[in-house]
Amino acid sequence: MLIHPTADRLRLLSLRAMAEAYLAHQHDQGTLALDFDARLALLVDAEVLARENRKLARYLKEAKLRIAQASLEDLDYAPRRELERALIRQLATGRWIAEHRNVLITGATGVGKTYLACALGQQACRQSSRTLYRRLPRLFQELALARADGTYATLLARLARVECLIIDDWGLGTLTEIQRQDLLEVMEDRDGLRATVITSQLPREDWHAFLGDPTVADAVLDRLVHNAYTITLKGPSRRKPEDTTKA
């Protein structure tokens, strides 16, 4: 019998999922009854599915989503949230990423902004778009460290390559001059080339004041707002003491 040598050769060719499916088929009379083309198709499907799953797992690991299990399918469309199904269905296609558009999500604390942003990030990973999640304070820390150790340009280039950048907690605290310039650099590199998701407790009309310097604020907001989908979540806080990951 050539069953095990064949499986070994498949593994040698890095077709591990196909090898395991091939061995499993030997114990399934229904599968063995299929013709050659049908069985080969099943083996190829097993390998393709395994590779897609590994790729998704890698993308999700790289994304570092704050709510890893967030998904668009689990969103709550209660009327008081004023979350439009049609818009979410449109965003679920991923066209906004291909078209390098932004998504701006605002609302009070606890209404589900981070969950929605992470759900969009997970969908992006499913569609093979490299994604990265950062809280804005953490992003500033990374940029400051990169500036200090001489890797600032490298970090900016990395951020520019990410197809879907999620910036959470926009609008917290007061910006320094350096932080304003950092934001401008990041947004300039992504404008018209990549997609960005922003979440903020601040209404969009207050973002100019948050950014401080009028010239920089105009430049940053021009790059964020002109081609953006806007979502304002409403309703009561969805957080409970034991669970802060509700949709």
Buried (B, 14 or more C-beta within 10 A) or exposed (E): EEEEEEBEEBBEEEBBBBBBBBBEBEEEEEBEEBEEEEBEEBBBEBBEEBBEEEEBEEBBEBBBBBBBEBBBEEBEEEEEBEBEEEEBEEBBEBEBBEEBBBBBBBBEEBBBBBBBBBBBBBBBBBBEBBBBBBBBEBBBEBBBEBBEEEBBEEBBEEBBBBBBBBBBBBBBEEBEEEBBBBBBBBBBBBBEEBBBBBBBBEEBEEBBEBBBBEEBBEBBBEBBBEBBBEBBBBBEEBBEEEEBBBB
